Amino acid sequence: MSNVTNGRRRKFSWWRRCIFSLIPVLLLLPLIEGLLALAGIQPVTTHRDPYVGFAGQAPLFEEITSGPESGTMTTAYPKLVWFNPQSFPRKKPSGTKRIFCLGGSTTFGRPYSDPTSYVGWLRELLPVADRSPQWEVINAGGVSYASYRVAALMEELAGYEPDLFVVFSAHNEFLERRTYAGMFAQSQFFLGLQAAAARTRTFALLDRSLLGQTDDSRQPADVLPTEVDERLNHTIGPSDYVRDPIWQRQVVEHYRVNIARMVEIAHEAHARIVFITPASNEKDCSPFKSELDARLTPLQRSELTELMNQAHTAAAASDHIRACELYRQVLNGDAGLAEAHYRLGQSLFAIHDFDAAHAEFRSAIENDICPLRAIGALTEVLRDVTHSTTVPLVEFDALLGEHCQQRLGHQCLGKEFFLDHVHPDIDTHRELAMWIIDELQRVGIVRGESLREPSYADAVQRVIDRVVGAIDQPRHGVALRNLAKVLHWSGKFAEAAPRASDALELLPGDAESRFVLADCLKNMRDTEGALQQYELLFEDAPHYARGLLPYSELLVELELYERAKPHLLLALLREPENAYALFLLGIAHLRLGEAEFAVESLEKADQLFPDDPQTQALLGEARAELEREGTPD
């Protein structure tokens, strides 16, 4: 019996020894962390990103060292391509609360700029809500900046005496290439353990001493250029994007690291931090890239394509019940086809099945091969990290959904709130600023009652009148025109047309806006609307070069050959070797009974673009007609 007892003692003694040996380590760890903090040792995550580095790190702000503005930090001139011009005193004045707002182009205020962004509204509304401090709100939103660039920027801003960081960063995570070499060679448990350890100063000390590397000398898996290099800049549209679920998971994991890193940077700077969940245009923005699964056989692809065409025809005829049936058949064959989810959502919305429509719109975003709108996994990461670190979170998507429900009777976010795929309109920016203030009041950062209380109505309205009254209308018109041009370039004609129309309201008679609107309507098969816009365009700008050929093409399609000829001749004066213009001119001559001119035009077109079946068929027809004309009765 005693041997059994001794055996049990021996069996448990190893575990006991481990537990007892860990107790002093655990008790000493807070003391060690405190001593290392006094020694200036900071966690690894406040210094570097474990997955990417940058070829250079030019500061966003530079100090004016002479003259009346000496001691003022101002946006560095080279950075004005990506950032709003901002300035603030290097030494924070007494009684001031300094807020840095970070993120991508939504924070910047695109397609406009700072004054009508949520940051600009915060700057105007915070003094109405709480007059006790002097509020200093700085817009540090960078166009196309993703979380890893935002975190790197926070390292700089942490040195400027911040009181609060407000971060809206999620839509740009897939814009730049990263390889994440070796990230997933480790288990998720080990990655989580490593991430937790990296937030301690003890790990930072061991990392330096044992590995013999400083933060400056360590090489990350990827080195990105100093400023944003979007994949879209290297291709025509989103062609560079392919379906890649492994890379997508890596991007999401990197996002988690960066959100946690931002929390740590704010903590080290003795500042608070608030995050904002992303919201986007679900209802009125089609996927940027959608294609059938490459694993399907040619026959399956052909069958699904035919079903899609039938569904489009049914939807165009407003037979949405039939369209829903057909789109569902397509999705039964390929559940990842983003375009089918989106079109099904549109038909469900048309028959007022709003909940089902909302689910399909969300599925379209999730399956978009070119994900320029934040996917759900990113939002879940944001909620997870903020919950575990007890950091405030402004639920923009949920709050806007509730607002949409109250106002429109559904939660399908669309053109009523967004100017394009992700950028809110001015009113929605203001609502977001109000929701941010609500959250800041909830957590005690801002004092006072909600600005939605009736007692604040007049003061808020005065702010609205002041901000709206200061809008530079022509400048906003140019911004809308540029947005329309980008959407038009990417083939999103239904989204581009409203922005071009908006631009024309602010820039009456603007040729570029008129052309974009006309060409969008043409591609949307609204021939009557397109013809009207082209006529207005050439009344105001008779020689507008970019519109000559598309207008001529439309006139030829409508068999208005006599009207097409002068525009085609003008186009050929500018581009004598344009085979398509010669082809269209050949059609016009032929249909007007001008066989000799038709042959001349079509022969030259055939020389410039040989072996085109349509050109050769028309050329044969023109030569036969010319022979008939030359044959005596």
Disulfide bonds with the S-S distance in Angstrom:
none
